[in-house]
Amino acid sequence: MPETGGVQSVIGFPTVTDGFAILRLKPWEDRERTQQEIAQELQPKFAAIPGVRAFPSNPPSFGQRATSKPVNFVVMSQASYPEMAAMVEMLMDKLADYPGLQNVDTDLRLNTPELKVRVNRDKLADVGVDVDEVGRTLETMLGGRQVTRFRDSGEQYDVIVQVKRQDRSTPSDIRDIYVRARDGSMVQLANFVEVEESVAPQSLNHFNRLRAVKIEAAIAPGYAMGEVLEHMNQVARDLLPPTVQTDLDGQSREFRDSSGNIYLIFMMALAFIYLVLAAQFESWRSPLIIMFSVPLSMTGALLALWLTGGTLSIYSQIGLITLVGLITKHGILIVEFTNQLRDEGREMMDAVMEACELRLRPILMTTGAMVLGVLPLAYATGAGAESRQQIGWVLVGGLTLGTLLTLFVVPVAYTLIGGKRRKVVTVEEAEAMIAASEAGSGGTAAPVPSAPRNDKLN
């Protein structure tokens, strides 16, 4: 491949039947294709290699192991591992028909050779051999046992008892081992043991204290992680018995937790902004009118995300939280100027219309400045461009459509729930009112302290 900068291969890790190769790509300026495009080209080529299950995998973005995959679906049960292998195999066959998943694999592999030694306890009792003596003898002769240490020239050495390698290379060698009976005689194990060859899992994995099998997969282009996980949960509910539990791990678990917390964070952001506006306006109604612009901007953000092929990821969620604080500026301009006009004695409808007319230009200038400021994020290229593009398109779509709808919805909302306001009079008006009152009663008007002409009195 012309984009190849180097290859490093590791064989026999993490288990003897596994291996991986790290493909280092050339810098961005020296190649035209992205990492995802290269992996998509390698997918059918790796699948055509006979004798192995090979697939390309893009490294994760949040600090997980380079070999980890975005989808980690855990199947848990108290059944035996062979029974779980049958259930997982059935589940993987069903998931193979779903185009949203790629490189589906499992960590349960029943291909490790195992020898089962079955002891006839009746025969052992007849010859006077204890069962623990048989186990200790097998452990010593096959696995090795440290019996003592000795020193020579200041160096200390461990003495390990074990038969030679050529005498423990085949299963039949177990029958040739002798054990000592109670009377001191040596008895051959072939008289009371049976050796059975079988296979066992490479590792006995557990999750939440239950036997577990992990299904790993990559997400196909054009599919979101939430959509893929929902399909896997639905297939598991349809195929697996009720005694089987499912859970998530790795990036899938982080996605589920972050998706659940985004609603709480979003509500906290709305509540915080509402309380700050309520303190500034000294009113509960004005901030409520301003907050009508938030759901309008969310519509534009999600629409832009859908049109550009984005998903509701951690990056787009950050953009949505930022959008809440940006879009409220337009409502603040309209509501604040409307309140000032009504304080001068203007009628509600006239005040709203004049405020929208006079504040249209500042609102459009503010929106234009913010949209132009985030356009470099939306059209970002190079390393990490996918994350910046998600944030940029959320802000561009939310500010553009949210601003257009805000110009119509906020004035309507103000006329419906704006409420009444007390009229504010100037110092000159207050002096004239006092003088008229005193003249009508025949008294003398008290002097009013002079004040700037723009001062107002409630």
C-alpha positions as CSV (number, residue, x, y, z in Angstrom):
1,M,0.0,0.0,0.0
2,P,1.4,3.4,-0.9
3,E,0.4,4.9,2.4
4,T,2.4,2.5,4.5
5,G,5.1,4.1,6.6
6,G,6.1,0.9,8.5
7,V,4.8,-2.4,9.9
8,Q,5.5,-4.0,13.2
9,S,4.2,-7.6,13.9
10,V,3.7,-9.4,17.2
11,I,3.0,-13.1,17.2
12,G,1.7,-15.2,20.1
13,F,0.3,-12.3,22.2
14,P,-1.9,-12.1,24.2
15,T,-2.3,-15.9,23.7
16,V,-0.3,-18.4,21.6
17,T,-3.0,-18.4,18.9
18,D,-3.2,-14.6,18.6
19,G,-1.1,-12.1,16.8
20,F,-1.4,-8.5,15.5
21,A,0.4,-6.1,13.2
22,I,0.7,-2.4,13.6
23,L,0.5,-0.4,10.4
24,R,2.1,3.0,10.7
25,L,0.8,5.4,8.0
26,K,2.6,8.2,6.4
27,P,1.8,11.8,7.6
28,W,-1.4,13.5,6.4
29,E,0.4,15.7,3.9
30,D,2.0,12.7,2.2
31,R,-1.2,10.7,1.5
32,E,-4.7,11.3,0.2
33,R,-6.8,8.6,1.9
34,T,-7.9,8.6,5.5
35,Q,-7.2,5.9,8.0
36,Q,-10.9,4.7,7.8
37,E,-10.7,4.4,4.0
38,I,-7.6,2.3,4.2
39,A,-9.1,0.0,6.8
40,Q,-12.2,-0.4,4.6
41,E,-10.1,-1.4,1.7
42,L,-8.2,-4.0,3.8
43,Q,-11.4,-5.5,5.2
44,P,-12.2,-7.9,2.3
45,K,-8.6,-8.7,1.7
46,F,-8.0,-9.9,5.2
47,A,-11.3,-11.8,5.2
48,A,-10.0,-13.8,2.2
49,I,-6.9,-15.1,4.0
50,P,-7.6,-18.9,4.7
51,G,-7.0,-20.6,8.0
52,V,-7.2,-17.5,10.2
53,R,-9.7,-14.9,11.3
54,A,-8.1,-11.6,10.3
55,F,-9.5,-8.1,10.2
56,P,-8.3,-4.4,10.3
57,S,-9.1,-2.4,13.4
58,N,-8.8,1.3,14.0
59,P,-7.2,2.3,17.3
60,P,-9.7,3.8,19.8
61,S,-9.8,7.5,20.6
62,F,-10.2,7.6,24.4
63,G,-7.1,5.9,25.7
64,Q,-8.2,2.2,25.5
65,R,-5.8,-0.5,24.3
66,A,-5.0,-0.3,20.6
67,T,-6.4,-3.8,20.1
68,S,-9.7,-3.0,21.8
69,K,-12.8,-2.5,19.6
70,P,-15.7,0.0,20.1
71,V,-18.3,-2.7,20.7
72,N,-17.9,-4.9,23.8
73,F,-21.0,-7.0,24.4
74,V,-20.8,-9.3,27.5
75,V,-22.9,-12.4,27.9
76,M,-23.1,-13.8,31.4
77,S,-24.5,-17.0,32.8
78,Q,-24.0,-19.8,35.4
79,A,-23.9,-22.4,32.6
80,S,-20.8,-24.3,31.7
81,Y,-18.4,-22.8,29.1
82,P,-19.3,-25.3,26.4
83,E,-23.0,-24.4,26.8
84,M,-22.1,-20.7,26.7
85,A,-20.0,-21.3,23.6
86,A,-23.0,-22.8,21.8
87,M,-25.2,-19.9,22.8
88,V,-22.6,-17.3,21.8
89,E,-22.1,-19.1,18.4
90,M,-25.8,-18.9,17.7
91,L,-25.8,-15.2,18.7
92,M,-22.8,-14.4,16.4
93,D,-24.4,-16.2,13.5
94,K,-27.4,-13.9,13.8
95,L,-25.3,-10.8,14.2
96,A,-23.3,-11.7,11.1
97,D,-26.3,-10.8,9.0
98,Y,-26.4,-7.2,10.4
99,P,-24.5,-4.8,8.2
100,G,-23.8,-2.4,11.1
101,L,-21.2,-4.7,12.6
102,Q,-17.8,-5.7,11.3
103,N,-15.1,-8.0,12.6
104,V,-17.3,-9.8,15.0
105,D,-15.1,-11.9,17.4
106,T,-15.4,-13.6,20.8
107,D,-12.8,-14.2,23.6
108,L,-14.2,-17.7,24.3
109,R,-12.2,-20.3,22.3
110,L,-12.5,-24.0,23.2
111,N,-9.2,-25.0,21.5
112,T,-6.8,-25.4,24.4
113,P,-5.6,-29.1,24.8
114,E,-6.5,-30.5,28.2
115,L,-5.9,-33.9,29.9
116,K,-8.5,-35.1,32.4
117,V,-7.1,-37.7,34.9
118,R,-9.9,-39.8,36.4
119,V,-9.0,-41.8,39.5
120,N,-10.7,-45.0,40.6
121,R,-11.0,-44.5,44.3
122,D,-12.0,-48.1,45.0
123,K,-8.8,-49.5,43.5
124,L,-6.8,-46.9,45.4
125,A,-8.3,-48.0,48.7
126,D,-7.5,-51.7,47.8
127,V,-3.8,-51.0,47.4
128,G,-3.6,-48.5,50.2
129,V,-2.8,-45.3,48.3
130,D,-4.3,-42.0,49.3
131,V,-5.9,-39.7,46.7
132,D,-3.8,-36.7,47.9
133,E,-0.7,-38.9,47.3
134,V,-1.6,-39.3,43.6
135,G,-2.2,-35.5,43.2
136,R,1.0,-34.6,44.9
137,T,3.0,-37.1,42.8
138,L,1.5,-35.8,39.5
139,E,2.2,-32.2,40.6
140,T,5.8,-33.1,41.4
141,M,6.7,-35.2,38.4
142,L,4.9,-33.1,35.7
143,G,4.8,-29.6,37.1
144,G,7.9,-29.6,39.2
145,R,8.3,-29.1,43.0
146,Q,11.0,-27.3,44.8
147,V,12.3,-29.6,47.6
148,T,15.3,-27.7,49.0
149,R,18.1,-25.2,48.3
150,F,21.9,-25.5,48.3
151,R,24.7,-23.0,48.2
152,D,27.9,-23.2,46.2
153,S,30.6,-20.5,46.1
154,G,28.2,-18.0,47.6
155,E,25.4,-18.7,45.1
156,Q,22.1,-20.2,46.1
157,Y,20.3,-22.7,43.9
158,D,16.8,-24.2,44.0
159,V,16.5,-27.9,43.8
160,I,13.4,-28.9,41.7
161,V,12.2,-32.4,41.3
162,Q,10.7,-33.2,37.8
163,V,10.9,-36.0,35.3
164,K,12.8,-35.3,32.0
165,R,11.0,-33.5,29.2
166,Q,11.0,-36.6,27.0
167,D,9.4,-38.6,29.7
168,R,6.4,-36.2,30.0
169,S,5.7,-35.3,26.4
170,T,2.7,-37.7,25.7
171,P,-0.4,-38.4,27.7
172,S,0.5,-42.1,28.1
173,D,3.5,-41.1,30.2
174,I,1.2,-40.4,33.1
175,R,0.4,-44.1,33.4
176,D,4.1,-44.9,33.8
177,I,4.5,-42.9,37.0
178,Y,4.6,-44.8,40.3
179,V,3.2,-43.8,43.7
180,R,4.1,-45.1,47.1
181,A,1.5,-47.1,49.0
182,R,1.1,-47.2,52.8
183,D,3.2,-50.3,53.1
184,G,6.1,-48.6,51.3
185,S,5.7,-50.4,48.0
186,M,5.6,-48.6,44.6
187,V,2.4,-48.9,42.5
188,Q,2.0,-47.9,38.9
189,L,-0.7,-45.2,38.2
190,A,-1.8,-47.2,35.1
191,N,-3.6,-49.6,37.6
192,F,-6.2,-47.0,38.8
193,V,-6.2,-43.9,36.6
194,E,-7.7,-43.1,33.2
195,V,-6.4,-40.3,31.0
196,E,-8.9,-38.5,28.7
197,E,-7.8,-35.9,26.1
198,S,-10.2,-33.0,25.6
199,V,-10.2,-29.2,24.9
200,A,-10.9,-26.4,27.3
201,P,-11.2,-22.6,27.1
202,Q,-8.0,-20.6,26.8
203,S,-9.1,-18.5,29.8
204,L,-12.0,-18.7,32.3
205,N,-13.4,-15.2,32.1
206,H,-15.8,-13.7,34.6
207,F,-17.8,-10.5,34.7
208,N,-19.7,-9.4,37.8
209,R,-18.8,-12.8,39.4
210,L,-20.5,-14.8,36.6
211,R,-19.0,-16.8,33.8
212,A,-18.8,-14.4,30.9
213,V,-18.1,-14.3,27.2
214,K,-17.3,-11.1,25.5
215,I,-18.3,-10.4,21.9
216,E,-16.2,-7.7,20.3
217,A,-16.9,-5.9,17.0
218,A,-16.3,-2.8,15.0
219,I,-19.0,-0.4,13.7
220,A,-19.5,-0.1,10.0
221,P,-19.4,3.3,8.4
222,G,-22.8,5.1,8.5
223,Y,-24.0,3.4,11.7
224,A,-24.1,4.9,15.2
225,M,-23.0,3.0,18.3
226,G,-26.3,3.5,20.0
227,E,-28.1,2.0,17.0
228,V,-25.7,-1.0,16.9
229,L,-26.0,-1.7,20.7
230,E,-29.8,-1.5,20.5
231,H,-29.8,-4.1,17.8
232,M,-27.5,-6.4,19.7
233,N,-29.7,-6.1,22.8
234,Q,-32.8,-7.0,20.8
235,V,-31.2,-10.0,19.2
236,A,-29.9,-11.2,22.6
237,R,-33.5,-10.9,24.1
238,D,-34.9,-12.9,21.2
239,L,-32.3,-15.7,21.1
240,L,-30.9,-16.2,24.6
241,P,-32.8,-17.8,27.5
242,P,-34.0,-15.8,30.4
243,T,-31.2,-17.2,32.7
244,V,-28.6,-15.4,30.6
245,Q,-27.6,-11.8,31.4
246,T,-26.0,-9.2,29.2
247,D,-23.9,-6.1,29.9
248,L,-21.4,-3.8,28.2
249,D,-17.7,-3.1,28.7
250,G,-15.0,-0.9,27.3
251,Q,-16.0,1.9,24.9
252,S,-19.6,0.6,24.8
253,R,-20.0,1.0,28.5
254,E,-18.5,4.5,28.5
255,F,-20.9,5.4,25.7
256,R,-23.9,4.1,27.7
257,D,-22.8,6.0,30.8
258,S,-22.1,9.2,29.0
259,S,-25.4,9.0,27.1
260,G,-27.2,8.6,30.4
261,N,-25.4,11.5,32.0
262,I,-25.9,13.9,29.0
263,Y,-29.6,14.4,29.9
264,L,-28.7,15.3,33.5
265,I,-25.9,17.6,32.4
266,F,-28.2,19.2,29.8
267,M,-31.0,19.9,32.4
268,M,-28.4,21.3,34.9
269,A,-27.1,23.7,32.1
270,L,-30.7,24.8,31.5
271,A,-31.4,25.3,35.2
272,F,-28.2,27.2,35.8
273,I,-28.8,29.6,32.8
274,Y,-32.4,30.1,33.9
275,L,-31.4,31.0,37.5
276,V,-28.7,33.4,36.3
277,L,-31.2,35.2,34.0
278,A,-33.8,35.3,36.7
279,A,-31.4,37.1,38.9
280,Q,-30.4,39.5,36.2
281,F,-34.0,40.3,35.1
282,E,-35.5,40.1,38.6
283,S,-38.3,38.1,37.1
284,W,-39.3,34.5,36.5
285,R,-41.2,35.1,33.3
286,S,-38.6,36.9,31.2
287,P,-36.0,34.0,31.5
288,L,-38.7,31.5,30.6
289,I,-39.5,33.5,27.4
290,I,-35.7,33.5,26.5
291,M,-35.4,29.7,27.1
292,F,-37.9,29.1,24.3
293,S,-35.0,29.5,21.9
294,V,-33.2,26.5,23.2
295,P,-35.3,23.7,21.8
296,L,-35.4,25.6,18.5
297,S,-31.7,25.6,18.2
298,M,-31.5,21.9,19.1
299,T,-33.7,21.2,16.1
300,G,-31.2,22.9,13.8
301,A,-28.2,21.2,15.5
302,L,-29.6,17.7,15.1
303,L,-30.7,18.4,11.5
304,A,-27.2,19.6,10.6
305,L,-25.7,16.6,12.2
306,W,-28.0,14.3,10.2
307,L,-27.3,16.0,6.9
308,T,-23.6,15.8,7.4
309,G,-23.6,12.1,8.4
310,G,-22.7,12.7,12.0
311,T,-23.8,10.9,15.1
312,L,-24.7,11.8,18.6
313,S,-21.2,11.2,20.0
314,I,-19.4,12.7,23.0
315,Y,-18.2,15.5,20.7
316,S,-21.6,16.5,19.4
317,Q,-22.9,16.4,22.9
318,I,-20.3,18.9,23.9
319,G,-21.5,21.1,21.0
320,L,-25.1,20.9,22.3
321,I,-24.2,22.0,25.8
322,T,-22.2,24.9,24.3
323,L,-25.2,25.9,22.1
324,V,-27.4,26.4,25.1
325,G,-25.4,29.3,26.3
326,L,-24.9,30.8,22.8
327,I,-28.5,30.8,21.5
328,T,-30.0,32.6,24.6
329,K,-28.2,35.8,23.6
330,H,-30.9,36.5,21.0
331,G,-33.8,36.2,23.3
332,I,-32.0,38.4,25.9
333,L,-31.7,41.2,23.3
334,I,-35.4,41.1,22.4
335,V,-36.8,40.7,25.9
336,E,-34.6,43.3,27.5
337,F,-35.4,46.0,24.9
338,T,-39.1,45.2,25.0
339,N,-39.1,45.6,28.8
340,Q,-37.4,49.0,28.5
341,L,-40.0,50.2,26.0
342,R,-42.9,49.0,28.2
343,D,-41.3,50.7,31.2
344,E,-41.6,53.9,29.2
345,G,-45.3,53.4,28.9
346,R,-45.6,51.7,25.5
347,E,-48.2,49.1,24.8
348,M,-47.1,45.5,24.7
349,M,-47.7,44.9,21.0
350,D,-46.0,48.1,20.0
351,A,-43.1,47.5,22.3
352,V,-42.5,43.9,21.0
353,M,-42.7,45.0,17.3
354,E,-40.3,47.9,17.8
355,A,-37.9,45.8,19.8
356,C,-37.8,43.1,17.1
357,E,-37.2,45.8,14.4
358,L,-34.4,47.6,16.3
359,R,-32.6,44.5,17.5
360,L,-32.8,42.6,14.2
361,R,-29.5,43.9,13.0
362,P,-27.5,43.2,16.3
363,I,-29.0,39.7,16.4
364,L,-28.0,38.9,12.8
365,M,-24.5,40.4,13.3
366,T,-24.0,38.3,16.4
367,T,-25.2,35.2,14.7
368,G,-23.0,35.8,11.6
369,A,-19.9,36.4,13.8
370,M,-20.5,33.2,15.7
371,V,-21.3,31.0,12.7
372,L,-18.2,32.3,10.8
373,G,-16.1,31.7,13.9
374,V,-17.1,28.0,14.0
375,L,-17.0,27.3,10.3
376,P,-13.2,26.3,10.5
377,L,-14.3,23.6,12.9
378,A,-17.0,22.3,10.6
379,Y,-14.6,22.2,7.6
380,A,-11.6,21.0,9.6
381,T,-9.1,18.6,8.0
382,G,-6.2,16.6,9.2
383,A,-5.7,14.5,12.3
384,G,-8.6,14.7,14.7
385,A,-10.8,16.4,12.1
386,E,-13.8,14.1,12.8
387,S,-14.2,15.3,16.4
388,R,-13.9,19.0,15.5
389,Q,-16.4,18.6,12.6
390,Q,-19.0,17.2,14.9
391,I,-18.8,20.2,17.3
392,G,-18.7,22.7,14.4
393,W,-21.7,21.4,12.5
394,V,-23.8,21.3,15.7
395,L,-23.0,24.9,16.4
396,V,-23.5,26.1,12.8
397,G,-26.9,24.3,12.4
398,G,-28.1,25.2,15.8
399,L,-27.2,28.9,15.5
400,T,-28.5,29.3,12.0
401,L,-31.9,27.7,12.3
402,G,-32.3,28.7,16.0
403,T,-31.8,32.3,15.2
404,L,-34.4,32.4,12.4
405,L,-37.0,30.7,14.5
406,T,-36.1,32.8,17.6
407,L,-37.1,36.0,15.7
408,F,-40.7,34.6,15.4
409,V,-41.2,32.4,18.5
410,V,-39.7,34.7,21.2
411,P,-42.0,37.7,20.4
412,V,-45.0,35.5,20.3
413,A,-44.1,33.9,23.6
414,Y,-43.6,37.4,25.1
415,T,-47.1,38.5,24.1
416,L,-48.6,35.4,25.7
417,I,-46.7,35.2,29.0
418,G,-45.0,38.6,29.3
419,G,-47.4,39.9,32.0
420,K,-47.8,43.4,33.2
421,R,-45.1,45.8,34.2
422,R,-45.1,48.9,36.4
423,K,-44.7,52.2,34.6
424,V,-41.5,54.1,35.2
425,V,-41.7,57.9,35.4
426,T,-38.9,60.4,35.0
427,V,-38.0,63.0,37.6
428,E,-39.7,65.8,35.6
429,E,-42.9,63.8,35.4
430,A,-42.8,63.2,39.2
431,E,-42.3,66.9,39.8
432,A,-45.3,67.8,37.6
433,M,-47.4,65.2,39.4
434,I,-46.5,66.5,42.8
435,A,-47.1,70.1,41.8
436,A,-50.5,69.2,40.3
437,S,-51.4,67.4,43.5
438,E,-50.4,70.3,45.7
439,A,-52.2,72.8,43.6
440,G,-55.4,70.9,43.8
441,S,-55.2,70.7,47.6
442,G,-54.2,74.3,48.0
443,G,-50.8,73.5,49.6
444,T,-47.2,74.0,48.7
445,A,-45.3,71.5,46.7
446,A,-42.2,70.2,48.4
447,P,-39.0,70.7,46.5
448,V,-37.6,67.6,44.6
449,P,-33.9,67.2,44.5
450,S,-32.4,67.8,41.1
451,A,-31.2,64.7,39.2
452,P,-29.9,63.9,35.7
453,R,-32.6,63.9,33.1
454,N,-32.2,60.2,32.3
455,D,-32.9,59.1,35.9
456,K,-36.2,57.2,36.5
457,L,-38.4,56.6,39.5
458,N,-40.7,53.6,40.0
